[in-house]
Amino acid sequence: MRLLEKLASVQHEIWSHWMTYLFSVCIENSDGSYTIPVEKVQRWKYQIATQFDTLSELEKQSDREQAEKVLTLISEDKDLVREEILKEG
């Protein structure tokens, strides 16, 4: 599998993890839609507007855990990474 496909797969896992969490904290409506609680909206709007280096350590750790998934893939498949880099050059 190409590096791009492997990275895309990891990104999909990250997105899927986020969506599972998002639905778990929302209120399911009778029509199948979801309502996001106002405190979550406020928190996430704050996080969207905040640079990583000014987030709390807890918030940073959450982002680091997701980044670790990408780093793990890259470190486990160094030959594929090298091959992709050579292809680009």
Protein Blocks (a to p, Z undefined) as FASTA:
>chain_A
ZZklmmmmmmmmmmmmmmmmmmmmpccdfkopacddfklmmmmmmmmmpcfklmcfklmm
mmmmmmmmmmmmmmmmmmlmmmmmmmmZZ
